Amino acid sequence: MKIGIIGSGEVGRRLADGLLDLGHEVKIGTRDTSKKEVAEWIDKHRKKGGKESANASIGTFAEAASFGDDLIILSTSWSGTSNAIEMAGPSNMSGKVIIDTINPLDFSQGLPPRMAVGHGDSAAEINQRLIPGAKVVKGFNIVGNPHMVHPDFPGGPPTMFICGNDEQAKKKVTDNILTPFGWETIDIGGIEGARLLEPLALLWITHYFRTGTGNHAFKLLRK
């Protein structure tokens, strides 16, 4: 698939690496293509050579959104998300599947952060309204980026909860990305389910600050 990533932080680069390993074409969109981390990322893949090198590229937000014919990933900080969507161009994302990895975090009161939106709305719903023609799927927001790709835990594959209004979009994300990455996936319904998943991420974050380690993930146990 051709996948555009809006955001060049740790989450965007980690997912890009995993997608390239699966053989997808990936373009990371960034506000500054000369940024040190971005330059190091593209240089790393150029040195690898071969198909992966040819499949990795960087560009502007608009270029990444246009490039992602099959899928686009939103991985910006919450404070910069609406501006990033505006710069990417909602028309460039219309009709496409969008994975929203974003947690609406407020750091103004210190650490751990608080939620920036109330429980009657969510970042995913806001982003769906900003890109009304897109098919937004919430995912990858409830775990730290080191474990987003091929999570390896003693208790077996952890659970990635997703939600979104388009059934085929959720199936595409599950079949082409989450399952190959090694996740168990549970669909909790429409995009309003993000009102549960984003606070769930805050639980993950709170435990991170209490323990000083990000080596944890959620697992739904059945009997």
WOVENQUI-V622409 format. One record per residue. RES is the residue in one small letter. SS is DSSP state (hx for helix, st for strand, lp for the rest). PSI is psi in whole degrees, -180 to 180 (999 if undefined). Layout:
# WOVENQUI-V622409
RES/SS/PSI
RES/SS/PSI
This chain:
# WOVENQUI-V622409
m/lp/157
k/st/116
i/st/129
g/st/139
i/st/120
i/st/100
g/lp/128
s/lp/21
g/lp/-167
e/hx/-39
v/hx/-49
g/hx/-44
r/hx/-37
r/hx/-46
l/hx/-37
a/hx/-43
d/hx/-45
g/hx/-40
l/hx/-39
l/hx/-39
d/hx/-31
l/lp/-5
g/lp/8
h/lp/159
e/st/132
v/st/133
k/st/121
i/st/127
g/st/138
t/lp/158
r/lp/-26
d/lp/102
t/lp/-12
s/lp/0
k/lp/139
k/hx/-49
e/hx/-37
v/hx/-44
a/hx/-41
e/hx/-37
w/hx/-50
i/hx/-35
d/hx/-39
k/hx/-44
h/hx/-30
r/hx/-36
k/hx/-28
k/hx/-32
g/lp/-174
g/hx/-160
k/hx/-39
e/hx/-39
s/hx/-44
a/hx/-26
n/hx/-8
a/st/133
s/st/166
i/st/160
g/st/-166
t/lp/171
f/hx/-43
a/hx/-39
e/hx/-40
a/hx/-41
a/hx/-40
s/hx/-38
f/hx/-38
g/lp/75
d/lp/-37
d/lp/-33
l/st/149
i/st/141
i/st/128
l/st/120
s/lp/39
t/lp/169
s/lp/154
w/hx/-40
s/hx/-24
g/hx/5
t/hx/-50
s/hx/-40
n/hx/-39
a/hx/-40
i/hx/-42
e/hx/-43
m/hx/-35
a/hx/-32
g/lp/104
p/hx/-33
s/hx/-28
n/hx/-14
m/hx/-3
s/lp/133
g/lp/-4
k/lp/159
v/st/129
i/st/121
i/st/118
d/st/108
t/lp/3
i/lp/137
n/lp/129
p/lp/85
l/st/141
d/st/115
f/lp/8
s/lp/-24
q/lp/13
g/lp/-160
l/lp/146
p/lp/160
p/lp/171
r/st/169
m/st/137
a/lp/-10
v/lp/156
g/lp/178
h/lp/-1
g/lp/7
d/lp/178
s/lp/163
a/hx/-42
a/hx/-41
e/hx/-40
i/hx/-45
n/hx/-35
q/hx/-38
r/hx/-34
l/hx/-25
i/lp/70
p/lp/-25
g/lp/-4
a/lp/169
k/st/92
v/st/132
v/st/123
k/st/131
g/lp/162
f/lp/15
n/lp/-6
i/lp/21
v/lp/154
g/lp/152
n/hx/-29
p/hx/-23
h/hx/12
m/lp/-31
v/lp/124
h/lp/60
p/lp/133
d/lp/103
f/lp/148
p/lp/-31
g/lp/8
g/lp/-176
p/lp/129
p/lp/175
t/st/130
m/st/116
f/st/136
i/st/163
c/st/162
g/st/163
n/lp/-17
d/lp/117
e/hx/-41
q/hx/-33
a/hx/-43
k/hx/-38
k/hx/-39
k/hx/-44
v/hx/-42
t/hx/-51
d/hx/-36
n/hx/-18
i/hx/-59
l/hx/-46
t/hx/-47
p/hx/-28
f/hx/-12
g/lp/19
w/lp/147
e/st/133
t/st/134
i/st/124
d/st/121
i/lp/7
g/lp/-147
g/lp/175
i/hx/-23
e/hx/-15
g/hx/-18
a/hx/-20
r/hx/-19
l/hx/-41
l/hx/-34
e/hx/-41
p/hx/-30
l/hx/-36
a/hx/-36
l/hx/-33
l/hx/-44
w/hx/-45
i/hx/-42
t/hx/-42
h/hx/-35
y/hx/-46
f/hx/-29
r/hx/-32
t/hx/-20
g/lp/14
t/lp/147
g/lp/19
n/lp/59
h/lp/154
a/lp/166
f/lp/147
k/lp/126
l/lp/119
l/lp/141
r/lp/155
k/lp/999
